[in-house]
Each structure stands twice: as C-alpha cells, then as structure tokens.
Amino acid sequence: MVLASVDNPDNGRSNDDAKFAWGAKLGVIYWFIDGVGLKLQTNIISSVQAMGGGLYFGTGGAGAGLSTYSTIYQFGFTSGLVIKIDR
C-alpha cells in the first residue's frame, strides 16, 4: 500500500491518496569459504496508478484481460556480509 500526500506551493492545493502497491526481490549469496559469504540483492517497488479490465466474446471464443498503469517505480540494490553460525 502506498500512502501519498502531495502539496503544490504554487496554488496552495494539496491531495492525499492510497494506492495498491507491489514489489519483487531477487538475490543470491556467494559463499567465499565455509560459513562466510556475500549477499547481493536487488528489488523493485511500484504503485498502481490505474487499472482496467474487459471481457470479449467472438467467433473464436471468449476471453478476459486486465491491465495496469504506473509511472512510479523505486529500484534498490543491497549487499552484505553473511556469516553462518552452526549449532
């Protein structure tokens, strides 16, 4: 969920909105030696600004479609040292 608050100082107007958001992560751990490694991870987060869908029927059959639209994307990249502790 994205909670956005926008203020325009030129005309004094403001607006608040809540939108559906989605995100994805992808990462890997490279082990240098037994118990010590390096973690690399990237992620993307986006809020859905508009969503639409439709149903269609024709001589070839029927179907449904759904599409979304967004211009807001946030990308990230992280890394870190990983130490495995065995008991």
C-alpha positions, 0 to 999 in steps of 0.5 A: 500500500502506498500512502501519498500526500502531495502539496503544490506551493504554487496554488496552495492545493494539496491531495492525499491518496492510497494506492495498491502497491507491489514489489519483487526481490531477487538475490543470491549469496556467494559463499567465499569459504565455509560459513562466510559469504556475500549477499547481493540483492536487488528489488523493485517497488511500484504503485498502481496508478490505474487499472482496467479490465474487459471481457470479449466474446467472438467467433473464436471464443471468449476471453478476459484481460486486465491491465495496469498503469504506473509511472512510479517505480523505486529500484534498490540494490543491497549487499552484505556480509553473511556469516553462518553460525552452526549449532 
